[in-house]
């Protein structure tokens, strides 16, 4: 990666262009002991989908790494959908729809 290359969202593997909404995701939620722990930069829409899909306890217990997140059925479906959108795509994520 050169200085000009945008970071890549580890959830959807699309670039995060300058100016596109993005946020840091704590792999272990801060409320579950992850304060100061590892974080990853994600598209904001990807980050919102993670938190709409999983509780803090589920994230801490079973989904504290990218591979585990990618294996969650709802997130798998979301990733298949979002990769067809441009990297700067944003949309509202419906309220808490946890299954």
Secondary structure, 3 states (H helix, E strand, C coil): CCCCCCEECCCCCCEECCCCCEEEEECCCHHHCCCCCCEEEEEHHHHHHHHHHCCHHHHHHHCCCHHHHHHCHHHHHHHHHHCCCCCCCCCCCCCCCCC
